[in-house]
């Protein structure tokens, strides 16, 4: 699979420096796994499985590993969560993660786990099926519904968020992906979500704005009038849409 020269170089470099930690496996998920990767715009979402256990020394070595990559093109977009075979089960457990230039703990969600089982890309070692427990449909649906109800619906009420591209884009795309997953259990890409949104009643001019910026480049900066109108249209659509989704599937 070709991702672009900078992406391929970074992945090769990461695999090389990761050898010092003797990984059992390295997988890609997200847009890289789903075939919707856009070099320079998409994140590189990775999962590394180490033999373990993860000690304080391991944390130091992981931090040092990522510091060695910091001058590589796209290194700021490389996010990696570190598991061990003994800790791979359980969606609530927080795992050592490098993202946004720092180390912290976060879970490997049911969505990520289903992505890995469905279209995860094996970059090294064992496949996900041999190390990660499968995700039941009921667990996946429950997570997706809670994410819409507890995070995104509350975010709609925070008007200041929705003047920013990232909130408009992720809010709409995550809603469309959730709607499809709750309807028939499938995971879809962000590109597929853009195709689904008009049929879900999303405002066409906002959907086209997201499509243009994601696949054609940012273009000229939007003026204040459009930013305000886009915010109003997006919030006016997402609030009732999420409420309806929750009523239907709760």
N, C-alpha and C positions, 0 to 999 in steps of 0.2 A: 504494500500500500504506500503510495507517495503522498507525503504531507507538505512538501516544500523543503528546500535545501536547509534552511536554518533549523527547522523542526527536526529533520533527520539527523543533523549534526548534533543537536542538543540531546536527542534521545541516545545516540551512540555514545556521547560523552558521559551521560548519566549512567548508562549501563556499565561503562568502564570504571567509574569511580565507585559504583555500588558494589563491585566485586569485593572490595575490602570488607564488606559486611556479610559476605557469603549468603546471598539471598536464595531462598527456595523458589521464589517466583516474582515476576514483575508484570503487572497488567495495566492496560489503558482502558478507561471507560469514558463516559461523557461524549462530547462531540467527536473526539478522536476515535473512539470505539464505534460510534453510531454512524460515521461517514459524513458528518456535517461540519468537519473541522475547517476553520478559516485561519490560515497562518497570520499571526500578528494581532488577531482579534479574539480567537478562542483560547481558553485555558487548556493546558496539558494536564489532564486529570489522571493520576497514576496511583496504583496501590502496590506496595512492595511487601512481600512476606519474608521475614527474617527468621532464622532458626530459633532465636530467643534463648533465654528470656531477655526482655529489654531492660537493661540496667541504666544507672546514671552514666556509666561509661558509654553505653550505646547512644544515649541522647547526645552526649558530647560529640561522638563520631558522626552522627547524622548532621548535627549543626555544622561541623567542619566540612562534611561532604558538600553541603549546599553552599557554603562559603566559597568553595573551590570553583563553583559553577557561576558565581555572580556576574562575571564579565561576559558570559556567553549570551549571544542574541536570544531573546525570548525567555531567559532564565527567570525573569519575574513572573512569567505565566506558568511555570512548572510547579504544580502542587502534588505532593505525594504523602499518602498516609501509610504508616508502617504497622503491619500486623505480625503475629506469629501463628503457627499452626494451633497452638494452645489457646489463643485469644481470638481466633477468627469468628467464632460463633457469638450470637447475641447482638442485637441492633442498638442496645442502649449503652454498651461499653464505649468509653472514649479512648481513642487511639492516638499515639504520637503522630502529629501531622506537621508538615512544612507547607505553608502557604502565605502569600503576601509578605514574604521576607522574614517570617518568624516561625517559631515552633510553638505549638499549643496542642490541646487534646480535642478531638471531635469524633462522633460516632461515624461508622460506615452505615448509611441509612438503607432501609429496604429498597429504595429506588436504585441506589448505587449497586447494591448486591444483585438486584434483578438485571441491571444493565450488564454487569460482569458475566452473569450466567447466559444472557441472551446474545450479546454482541461484544463482550470483552475481547480485547486484543492481547494475546500472550506475547510479551516482549522478551521474556526469559522464563525458563523453568516450567513448572507444573501449571496446568489449566485451572481456572477457578472451580470447576465442578468437583475436583478432588479435595479441595481445601475449605470451601465456603458452603455452609448448609444452604439448601434451596429456600426461596422466599415464598410462602404460601400466598395465594391470591388475596385472601382475607387480610393478611398482615400488610401487604402492599397497599391495598385500598384504604385501610385504616390510617396508615401513615399519610397518604396523599390527602385524604379528607381533613385530617388534623392540621396539616400544613396550610391548606387553604383557609380553614376556619380560624385557627389560632394565630397564624402569622400574617398571611396576606390580607385577610378581611380587616384586621386591625390596622395594617399598614395603609389601607385605602383611606382611612380617616385622618391620616397625617399628611395634610395637603402639601407641605413643603417638599416631601419626597418626589412628587410627581412632576416637578419641573425638570427633573434629571432624566437623561436618556436611559440610564441603567434600570431605573424603577419602572418606567413605561415598558421597556423591552421585556424584562424578566417577569413583571406582573402579568402581562398579556400572554406571554409564551408559557409560563408555568401554569396559568389557568387552563389554557387549551390542552396542554399535556395531561393535566389532572383530569379534565373532562373525558378525554379518550380512555385513560387508564381506568377510571371508574365505570365507564360504559362497557368496555369489553376486555379489560385487563392488559391491553397492549401498552408498550412504551413507544413514544414517537420522538423524532428529532425536533429541533427548533425550526428547521426549514419546513417540516411537515406540519408543525403547529401553526405556522403562518398561513399555510394552505387551509387549515381547519377553521381558523378564527372567523373568516367571513360567514361561514355557515352557522357559527355560534352567535351571530349577531353583533360582532365587534365592529366598531366604527371603521369604515373602509379607509378613510384618509389616514388614520393612525396606523393601521396595519401596513399600508403602503410606505409610510414613513419609516417604520421599523425595518421592513424589507429592504428599502433603499440603503439605509445606513449599514445594515448588516452585510449586504451582498454587493453593494455598488460603491461603498465608501461614504464618509460623512458629508461631503459636499460643503456648501456654504452654511455658516452658523445660522440657526433659526432665529427669527426675530422674536421679541417679547410677546407679541400678539399670538403667534402660533404656539409658542411654548405654553402660554396660559390656556389657549383653546385646547391644545392636546392634553394638558393636565385635566381639564374639566371633562373632556370626552372620555378619557381613560377611566377616571374615578367614577363618572356617572355610569359607565358600563360595568366595571368590575364589581362594584359593591352589590348591585342586585344579582349579577351573574353568580358570584360566589354564594350569596344567600340562597339562591335557587339550587345550586349544586349541593349545598349542605342539607337543605330540606329533602332533596330527592334521595340522597345516599346515606344520611345519618342513620 
